[in-house]
Amino acid sequence: MTRYEQLYAFLREHPASDAQAINHALGTSGKVIYYEIKKGMQSGEIQARKIAGRYRYSTKAGVCFGCANPLTALFNRYLLTARRNSKVA
């Protein structure tokens, strides 16, 4: 999984997360994650809101990473589930 895919999956499970929480969860440091967030914002998959003086990031409703085709979306969901289950075992 690429770093962007990890970021996107994290934001789907933890909406309204700030950059520090994302860095901590993904094991990155510094401004590395800002480039991935910026890429997602430019593509329209990630949105930013300022809450209590801090920017919080989440995925836009109805957007699924790399899923222009419904069959691709279905495959990606199954693949993500399989990857999660293989890490647990």
N, C-alpha and C positions, 0 to 999 in steps of 0.2 A: 504494500500500500504506500502510495506517495504521501509526502507530508501534507499536501493539500487535501487528499482524501481523508487522512486522519483528522485534520482540522474540521472538515465538513461533517464527518461522522460524530465528532465530539460536540459540535455545535447543535446537531440535531438532537442529541441526548441531553445536552445542558444549555438550553437557550439563555440568552442574556448573560453570557460569561465575559469577564474582562480579560485583557491580554495576559495578566499575571496568572490567572487561573488556567488559561489555555497553555501557557508556557510550562507551568508546573505539571499539568496532566500529560502533555505530550513529551516532556523531557527536553524541551528546547530552552535556550537562554537568549537574553538580549532582545534585539529587534528582529530576529530571524522570523518570527511568526507574523510580524507586521507585513512583510512582503507577501505572504500567503493570504492574509486577510485582504490586502489591497487587491490582489489578483481576483479574489472572490467577489469583492465589491464592484470591480470593473466589469466582471462577467454578469453581475446581477444576481448571484446566488447567495450572497451574504449581505446583511444590512447592519448598520451601526446606529445605536441610539445613545444619547448622553443621559445617564441616570445618576443622580447624586454627584455630579461633577466628574464622572468617569464614563468612558465609552464602553458600551456593552455590545457584544456581537452575537448575532443569531442568524439562522438561515431564513430565507424568505419563504413564506407559506406557498406550497404548491410546487416548489422547485426541487427537483431531484437531480443530483450530480450526474451528468452525462446521460441523461434519459430523454432524448428527443423521441426515441422510439419506445412504445409501451413494452415491447418484448425485451428491450435492453434494460428497462427499468425493473422488470420482473427478474431477469437474470441477475442484475446487480444486487437486488435485495436478497435473493437466495445465496449468492456468493458471499455477501457480507455475513449472513447467518452462518454459513458453513465455516467461514474464517473464525468467527467468534467461538463456535463450538469446538474447533480444532485446538484453539489456544487453551480452553478450559481442560480438555482431556489430557 
